């Protein structure tokens, strides 16, 4: 959005399947009727003062919970990012694999080249370190695997047959889905959702609760920025669940009432491109710097490693681990997901002695999501695990990604991103990640420990509809 703080808020190019149904009530603004292209203009009254909307004001109304919303943001802007560098803060940037792929596709580079060039670029601005959220994704995946095994054993009959009353575990990495679940679906769906934080919030916890102590920095001295494919990640970072008070240091209270956020700001892939262009940098010819390996999945020879999957590989990773841990089955090669009603709904199952003991599904986009939710509500969903993402095609198609070039279709771009995202990336078992092993050894203890639950897990809160209705009358 070129005019991030203009009087008009545009929500355009919606490619999910829910039409805007509720006006944003913040600042007493009134929407004009949606036009045929699903574009909503929220006009500020002429006599009113400029409307300022913080992320904590957002009620996650259905006009902007998914893949292509544009939100007026005060604390999540390029100006705020540059301002904190100038203030002398220790600025740390964490880059998601999806954003890395988006920039790689745009500039015709490989993901590792992009990460090295971003390291050069950000450090030229004054950033202290640039990390890769593939590392925190591995940590989140391990916690998700541990959580699933515990839940499965608790709900599964000794016979190994599908337990019709078992609650399927649902991935929690998509903030658009979480917002929708909390506001629209209420408490009946929330117990199904994994309590593991997203990779964004996991790396935020690692940096603010672990790395700061390791580097002898107070959490409030570090300004942590993530680069993400989705505007909803900005909303996620602002959740009260990810704000904490300063802790004791060396026996003394350090600003005991100071509120600190795990992720201070989120920039989308498109905003990073805008920043690069504003600095008149020729990114393609920019020098490549060594990677900051402290929290980056990189081999000694400079290759990146991680998991396959456009949205984090949750279903695939948990499926492999469950098959091995529960039934001694090694899944060789890629997990073969079978396409069902459309390409955004796929499933995989494991049979033992003629019985289906594991059934997992990938569910992307709201049309598929609503079908699954309906089955869960009616008690006839026989999946054990669901990887749910609000955006069709998953996170690579996030609303914050760089848009297709002239003459390039959105479908062609997604296909290109899927190819580019794994270019020069080695698929590796998260449980063998040496960085994550170190985090458990020095900080968390073991998967599912009290420290892991404290720092890497979270909780969800239903938004009562009656309260929302009252707010609409402001």
N, C-alpha and C positions, 0 to 999 in steps of 0.2 A: 504494500500500500504506500504510494508515494507521499500522501498527505496523512500521516499517522494520527495527527491531532486536529483534523479538520472538523467542521461542524456536522458533517454528514458521515455516518457510519454505514458502510456498504457490506452486505453479506451476499457474495455472488458466487457463481460457478459451483453451486452445491451439486455434488455428484453422489450424495447418499440418497436415501429413499424416504426421508422425512421432510415434508415441506414445513417452512416456518409457521408455527401455530400460536406463538405467544410473543407479545411485544416485550422488549427490554424495559423494565419499569424504573431503572436507575436514572435519577436526574429528571424524572417526570417528562421523559421524551415520548413522542407519539409517532408511530410508524404510518407510512402511507401504505395502501394496499399492495401486496406482492404483484409484480408484473409477470407476464407469461414466462420470463426467463428465470424465475425463482430469485429475483434480486429484490432485496428489501432495503429501503432507504429510511433511516431513522433520523428525522429532522429535529434539530434543536430549535425551540421557540425563539423568535427574534428578540423578545424582551428578556430572555433568560441569560444568565451568566454562562461562560463556557463550561460545558459538562466535563467533569473529570471522573473517570471510572477506574477504580483500582480492581485488581483481580479478585480480591476478597469480596467485592460487591456483587460479583457475578452469581446468578442463580442457576446457571447452566440451562437456560431455556432452550427449547428445541431448535431455535434459529441458528445457534452457533455451538453445537456440541460436537460436530464431527469434522469432516476433512478439509473444508475450505473456508472457514470463517475468517473474518478480519475484525479484530477487536481493538478499540482504543486502549492503549496501554501506557501507563505513566512510568512504571518501574521496570519495564521489560523492553527498553528501546535501545537503539544504537547510541543515542546521546547519553543515556544513563551508563551504558557500558564504557564509553570513552571517558565520561566524567569520573568514574571510579578509578580508572587508570591514572588520570591526572591528579586524583586525590592521594596517590601514593599507596593505594591498597595493593595487597598481593593478589593479583588477578590470576585465576586459574580457569582455563577453558577445557571443557570435556566435549568431544565430538562424537556424535552417534554414527554407526555404520551406514544408516540410510542417508544422512546428510553428506557423508563422505562420498557415497555413490552418486548422489545428485550433482555434486560439484565435479566429480570425475567425468560423468556423462556430459556435462555442459562444456568442460574444457578439453575433452578428449584425452584424459589422463587415466592412470590406474589409481585405485584407492590409496595405495601406499604413497604414490607420488603426491596425491592431494594432501594427505596427512603431513607429509614432510614440508610441503609448501605452506600449508596453514600454520605449521610451527614457525616457519620463517616469518610469515606475514604477521601473525599475532604478536610474536616477540618483538618485531620491529615497532609495534605500537606500545610496548611496555608490559605485555603479558609475561608472567613468570614461568608458567608451565602449560603444556597442551597435552591432554590425555585422550584416551580412546575408551568409549563406554562399552566396548566389547568385553573389557575386563570386568566391569560391574555386572554386565549381563550374565557372564559365567557364574558370578557369585549368586545372582538372583535365580539362575537356573538350578543351581545346586540346592538352594533353599526350597525351590518349588518341587524338585524331585523328592526331597526329604518329606515335605508336607504331603505330597500325594501318596507316598508309600504308607505313611501313618494313617491317612484318611481311608485309603483302600482297605488296609488290614482291619480297621475298625468297623467298616461297613460291609465287608465281603463275607459271605457264608463260607464255611469250611470246605464246601464242595467245590468252590472255585467258579460256580455258575454266576451269571449276572444277577446281582441283587437289585430288584426293581425298586426298592425303597432307598437305595444308596443315592446320596447327593453327588452329582458330577462336580468336579473341581473345575473352576473357570479361571483362566489366566487374568492377571490384573495389571498388565503393562500398558493398556490403552486408556488414557484419561478420558477420552470421549465416551467410551463405553462405561467407565466408572461414573461419570457425571450423569449419564442417562439412567444407569441403574439406581443411583441414589435418589434422583429426583422423580423419576417416572415409575419405577418398578417397586420401590418400597422395600420393606424389610424381608419380604419373602424370598428375594433373589440374593440378597447380600451375603447370607451364610455360605452360599456356594462359591463365592469368589475367593481366590487365593489371597492370603494375607501378606504375601511377599511384595515388597516395594518394586516399582519399575526400575529398570537399569538406570534411568536418570536420577531417581531419588536414592538408589543404592549407592551410586558414586558420590552423591551429595553427602550421604551419611559417612562414607569412607573418608572423604576429604575433611569434613568438619569435625568428626568425632575421633578419627584415627590419625590421619595425615598431619593435621595441625599440631597435635601433641608430638608427633615424630619429628616435626620441623621446628618445634619450640615456638609456634605461633598461636595466638588466641584465635578462636573461630571468627570473632568480629573483625579481625585484621585481614581476613581472606574474603575476597569477592569472587564467588564461584559462578561461572557462566557455562551453560550447556548449549550446544548447537543441535537442534532437533528438526525432524521433518514435519512437525505438527504444531499448530497454534495452541491446541489444547494442553500441550506440555507447559505452557506459560501458566495456565490455570492450575495445573497440577503442582507446580513449584510453589504456588501461593497458598496451598492448603494449610490450615492451622496445624494439621497433624505433622507437618514437616518443619515446624518452628519449635525451637527449644530455648531454654534459659541457659545462660553461661554457667559453666560448672566450676568447681573448685580447682585451683591450680597451685601446686606447691604449698598446700595447706591454707591458702588465703582465698577469700572470695573475690572473684574478679567480676565486677559489675553484675552482681547476682540477679538483678531484675532486667538485664538486657536480653531482648529477644533476638535470636539469631536464626536465620533460615539456612537449610541445607543446600538449597540451590537459590542463589540470589537473583538470577536473571536467565532468561531463555531467549536465544536468537534462532530464528528459523534458517533453513538453508538459503532461502531467497534473501533474507536480511543480510546474511554473510556475503552473498554475491553483491548486494547493494553496497555494503561496506567496502568490499574490494574495489568496486568501480568508483566509489567516492574518493578513494585514496589514489586514484590514477595509477594503479598497479597492473602491470602485465603479468597476470598470474601464471600463464603458461610458461613463461621464461624465468619465473622467479627461482632463486636458488632453493635447493632442498636441504633442510637442516636435519641433524640426527633426531630421532624420536625420543621423547621423554618416557623411558621404559618403566618408571616406577609404578605407573598404573596404566600401561599400554600393552596390549597383546601383540608383541613383536618378537620374532626370533633374532638370534645373534646376527644372522646374515641380512636382516632388514625386512623379512616377510611378515605380513600380518597373519594372525590366526584367530579363528572364531568358530561359530556354528553356521550351518546353512539355514536358509529361510528368510524371507523378506521382512518378517515381523518379529524376529528374535529366536525362532526355532523352538518355541516352548513345547508344542505338541510333540515334535520329533524327538527332542532331547528327553522329555519325561517318558515318552513311550519306550525309547531304547532302555532307559534306566529301569523302568518298571518291568519290562520283559526279562531283563537280566536278573534283577534283584528278587523278583517274585517267582519267576518260573525258569530261571537258568537259561533263557534263550538269548543268544547273541544275534542282533540284527545286523547283518553284513550289508554294506553299501547304503545308498539312499533309502529312506523309508518310503514305501510305495503307497502314497495317498491316492485313493480312488475318487474321481470326480462324480458327484451325485447330480443334484438338480442344476448346478451351474459351476463355473470354474472357481467361484468364491466359497463353495461349500464342498469340502472333501473329507473323506474319512479313512481310517486305517484300523484294522483289528488284528488281534492275536488269538489263535485257536490252540487249545491244549486238549488232547484226547477228545476231539470232536466238539468241544464246547468253546464258545467265544468268551474269553476271560478278560480281554481288554478291548475297548472300543473308544477311539479318540477321533476328534474332528477339528478341522480348521473352518472357522465361520467368520467371514469378512463381509462387511456392509450391513446396513440396518434391515434390509429385507430378510436376509438369512438369520440375522440376530433375533428378530422378532418371532420367527418361526420356532427357533430353538427355545426361546424364553417361554413361549406358549406351551410347549411340550413339558418343560420343567414345572410350570405352574399347574398343569393338569396331571402331573405325576407319571407321565409316560415317556420320559426321556431316558434312554438306556445307554447314553454315553458316560464314560468314566471321566473324561477330560475334554474340555473345550478351549481351544485357542480362539478367543473372540477379539476382533478388531473392528472399530467403527468404519474405517475406510474400506471401500471396495479395493481389492488387490493388496490390502494391507498397508504397512507403514511406508513402503516405498512410494505409495500414492498419497502421502499426507499432504494436507493443504498448504503446508509451509515449504514444500519442495519447489525447486526451480521449474518454471512452466515450460511446456514444449516450445521448441524453436519454430520459426515460421515454416510452414509446410510439413511439420511433424505432428502426427496425431498423438493423443494422450495414450492410446493403446500401444503404439509403437514405442513411445517413451518408456512406458512401464516395462515392456519386454527388454528394452535396451538396459534399463536400470537393473533388472534381474540378472542380466549377463555381467554387467560391469561390477555389481556389488561383490561378486565372488572372484573377480579377477585378481590373481596374485594373493588370494586369501586361502590359507591352509585350514581345512576343517579339522578341528581338534576337540577332544573330550574335555568339557568344562572341569571335570573332576581332576584332570591332570594339569590344570593351569597352575604354574609355579607361583604366580602372584597371588592367586586366591588361596593356595595352600599356605602362603605366608600370612595372609590376613587371618585365617583361622588359627594358625599357630601362635601369632602374636597378640590377637585381639578378640576374636569371636569364640574360640574354643573348638566347637564342632558344629556341623549343621543341626539346626533346631535347638541350639543351646539357649540359655536365658539371654546371653549377650546378643546372639543372633536375632532372637525375637524382639529384643529391645531396639536394635539399630536397623535391622533389615526387613522388619515386618511392620504392618500398619493396621488400621481398622477403617471401616466405612460407616457412613451415617445416612439413614434415610431422611429425605427432605419432606416434611409433612405438607401435603397439598393444601390443607386449609390455611396454613400460614402464608403460602405463596399467593393464594387467592386474596388474602387480606392485604398483602403488599401491593397487589395490582390496583388497589383502590387509593393508593397514595396520591 
